Amino acid sequence: MYYILSSDNFFNFDNQYAKGAKMPRGDKSKILEYFVPIPPLAIQNEIVNILDKFTELEAELEAELEAELEARRKQYEHYRDKLLTFNEITPPPSKVR
């Protein structure tokens, strides 16, 4: 519907029957007469299948990205803790001769 209502064809149709000079507005009765093409049911089903597949792929990708983010977070914490842990360094034992 967005595509149809934002098309030049609909805009030109609406302007033909617009009312008002300062702020023209469309005539509701004429807008209701505008032909909106509806694809056959088989094509609608195919569109739904494609959109469902995109939704499924997007969910999988989002899950993978979340797992990657969590792994990076753990990796960052590990190295941060390693770098910021200061153990007392004891000198090597001296050799007595």
Rosetta silent file (secondary structure, phi, psi, omega in degrees, C-alpha in Angstrom):
SEQUENCE: MYYILSSDNFFNFDNQYAKGAKMPRGDKSKILEYFVPIPPLAIQNEIVNILDKFTELEAELEAELEAELEARRKQYEHYRDKLLTFNEITPPPSKVR
SCORE:     score description
SCORE:     0.000 S_00000001
   1 L     0.000  -39.560  179.817    0.000    0.000    0.000 S_00000001
   2 H   -59.198  -45.438 -179.976    2.843    2.396    0.807 S_00000001
   3 H   -58.284  -45.479 -178.175    4.313    1.892   -2.654 S_00000001
   4 H   -66.789  -47.311 -177.081    0.956    2.544   -4.321 S_00000001
   5 H   -70.400  -19.615  178.659    0.026    5.574   -2.197 S_00000001
   6 L   -97.874    2.852 -178.458    3.466    7.126   -2.689 S_00000001
   7 L   -76.754  157.025  176.725    3.469    6.596   -6.473 S_00000001
   8 H   -64.497  -35.338  179.812    3.197    9.406   -8.985 S_00000001
   9 H   -59.723  -46.737  179.972    0.108    7.767  -10.475 S_00000001
  10 H   -67.224  -40.930  179.359   -1.796    7.992   -7.207 S_00000001
  11 H   -58.668  -45.953  179.382   -0.539   11.536   -6.560 S_00000001
  12 H   -65.505  -40.998  177.565   -1.757   12.674   -9.996 S_00000001
  13 H   -60.885  -47.058 -178.169   -5.108   10.900   -9.535 S_00000001
  14 H   -63.686  -40.206 -179.136   -5.569   12.493   -6.102 S_00000001
  15 H   -65.868  -28.304  178.776   -4.655   15.977   -7.388 S_00000001
  16 H   -59.820  -36.133 -173.287   -7.330   15.722  -10.092 S_00000001
  17 L  -112.286   15.540 -177.827  -10.048   15.663   -7.452 S_00000001
  18 L   -66.589  146.601  178.663   -8.363   17.733   -4.728 S_00000001
  19 E  -117.170  146.092  177.409  -10.468   20.294   -2.888 S_00000001
  20 L    99.125  145.130 -177.975   -9.260   23.560   -1.379 S_00000001
  21 L   -96.565  -50.267 -177.741   -6.908   26.240   -2.653 S_00000001
  22 L   -71.820  -49.487 -178.280   -4.522   26.902    0.241 S_00000001
  23 L  -126.213   80.173 -176.922   -4.322   23.387    1.609 S_00000001
  24 L   -63.105  140.737  177.689   -5.670   21.029   -1.071 S_00000001
  25 E  -135.274  151.637 -176.689   -6.893   17.686    0.196 S_00000001
  26 L   -69.664  154.178  177.330   -8.041   14.596   -1.593 S_00000001
  27 L   -87.613  115.597 -174.642  -11.688   13.719   -2.111 S_00000001
  28 H   -56.285  -42.563 -177.827  -12.370   10.599   -0.020 S_00000001
  29 H   -64.073  -36.267  178.894  -15.053    9.252   -2.365 S_00000001
  30 H   -74.207  -39.032  179.028  -12.695    9.524   -5.344 S_00000001
  31 H   -61.443  -37.458  179.479   -9.747    8.031   -3.419 S_00000001
  32 L   -67.309  -19.077  177.734  -11.955    5.025   -2.599 S_00000001
  33 L   -85.935  -10.096 -177.515  -12.482    4.557   -6.348 S_00000001
  34 L   -64.019  132.166 -177.774   -8.735    4.321   -7.027 S_00000001
  35 L   -77.776  122.581  176.287   -7.813    0.914   -8.436 S_00000001
  36 L  -111.907  112.948 -178.950   -5.364   -0.997   -6.244 S_00000001
  37 L   -70.209  134.842  178.594   -3.990   -4.058   -8.036 S_00000001
  38 L  -118.098  122.068 -178.710   -3.963   -7.197   -5.883 S_00000001
  39 L   -67.092  157.187  178.642   -1.704  -10.036   -7.035 S_00000001
  40 L   -59.336  158.274 -175.651   -3.165  -13.534   -7.359 S_00000001
  41 H   -58.158  -37.283  179.462   -3.185  -15.681   -4.218 S_00000001
  42 H   -61.380  -41.951  179.508   -0.320  -17.879   -5.484 S_00000001
  43 H   -70.307  -39.561  176.466    1.947  -14.839   -5.840 S_00000001
  44 H   -59.111  -42.743  178.343    0.853  -13.509   -2.439 S_00000001
  45 H   -63.413  -39.394  178.286    1.784  -16.886   -0.901 S_00000001
  46 H   -64.886  -40.826  177.020    5.184  -16.794   -2.596 S_00000001
  47 H   -60.917  -43.393  178.811    5.779  -13.282   -1.244 S_00000001
  48 H   -61.781  -43.106  179.242    4.865  -14.520    2.248 S_00000001
  49 H   -61.409  -43.176  179.237    7.275  -17.464    1.890 S_00000001
  50 H   -64.150  -45.309  179.802   10.107  -15.161    0.834 S_00000001
  51 H   -65.088  -38.009  176.368    9.430  -12.747    3.690 S_00000001
  52 H   -63.147  -40.344  179.226    9.242  -15.639    6.169 S_00000001
  53 H   -63.807  -43.301  177.492   12.605  -16.922    4.914 S_00000001
  54 H   -61.074  -41.563  178.812   14.140  -13.465    5.375 S_00000001
  55 H   -62.377  -43.088  179.119   12.727  -13.325    8.907 S_00000001
  56 H   -63.446  -46.049  179.723   14.180  -16.758    9.673 S_00000001
  57 H   -63.726  -39.041  179.305   17.595  -15.834    8.257 S_00000001
  58 H   -64.828  -40.146  178.859   17.603  -12.561   10.169 S_00000001
  59 H   -65.602  -41.490  177.267   16.835  -14.376   13.432 S_00000001
  60 H   -62.358  -45.382 -179.529   19.650  -16.879   12.797 S_00000001
  61 H   -63.005  -41.969  179.673   22.086  -14.093   12.008 S_00000001
  62 H   -63.317  -40.361  178.122   21.083  -12.161   15.101 S_00000001
  63 H   -64.480  -42.305  178.348   21.614  -15.265   17.274 S_00000001
  64 H   -63.943  -40.678  179.574   25.047  -15.837   15.725 S_00000001
  65 H   -66.933  -38.691  176.880   26.003  -12.219   16.268 S_00000001
  66 H   -62.763  -42.208  178.668   24.871  -12.372   19.905 S_00000001
  67 H   -64.138  -41.201  178.437   26.987  -15.506   20.426 S_00000001
  68 H   -64.503  -42.235  177.903   29.971  -13.796   18.791 S_00000001
  69 H   -61.610  -42.420  179.408   29.512  -10.718   20.969 S_00000001
  70 H   -64.743  -41.656  177.425   29.379  -12.854   24.107 S_00000001
  71 H   -62.613  -42.006  178.594   32.549  -14.718   23.075 S_00000001
  72 H   -65.543  -38.108  179.121   34.333  -11.393   22.426 S_00000001
  73 H   -62.476  -45.330  179.061   33.134  -10.065   25.793 S_00000001
  74 H   -64.874  -40.800  178.357   34.543  -13.118   27.599 S_00000001
  75 H   -62.305  -45.457  178.660   37.784  -12.858   25.641 S_00000001
  76 H   -59.879  -46.756 -179.771   38.102   -9.184   26.540 S_00000001
  77 H   -61.863  -40.605  179.801   37.425   -9.897   30.230 S_00000001
  78 H   -59.867  -51.951 -177.997   39.997  -12.702   30.265 S_00000001
  79 H   -70.465  -34.099  175.864   42.796  -10.564   28.825 S_00000001
  80 H   -61.847  -46.085  179.600   41.779   -7.534   30.869 S_00000001
  81 H   -64.412  -38.499  177.989   41.977   -9.585   34.059 S_00000001
  82 H   -63.088  -43.372 -177.145   45.334  -11.054   32.994 S_00000001
  83 H   -72.330  -31.490 -174.651   46.764   -7.615   32.280 S_00000001
  84 H   -99.745    8.636  175.654   45.422   -5.992   35.426 S_00000001
  85 L   -95.909  117.767 -177.162   46.348   -8.766   37.860 S_00000001
  86 L  -107.817  105.160  176.151   49.560   -7.818   39.597 S_00000001
  87 L   -88.204  143.546  177.384   51.232  -10.718   41.332 S_00000001
  88 L   -65.319  125.346  179.878   54.073   -9.972   43.704 S_00000001
  89 L   -89.455  122.337  178.159   57.199  -10.871   41.827 S_00000001
  90 L   -98.731  135.873 -179.018   59.624  -12.718   43.982 S_00000001
  91 L   -67.959  152.977  178.522   63.257  -12.558   43.020 S_00000001
  92 L   -64.044  150.476  179.199   64.927  -15.824   42.106 S_00000001
  93 L   -61.633  141.256 -179.436   66.761  -17.486   44.958 S_00000001
  94 L   -81.307  148.520 -179.471   70.345  -16.350   45.273 S_00000001
  95 L   -87.463  125.954  178.249   73.066  -18.830   44.811 S_00000001
  96 L   -95.459  131.430 -179.913   75.235  -19.319   47.877 S_00000001
  97 L  -108.737    0.000    0.000   78.857  -20.224   47.198 S_00000001
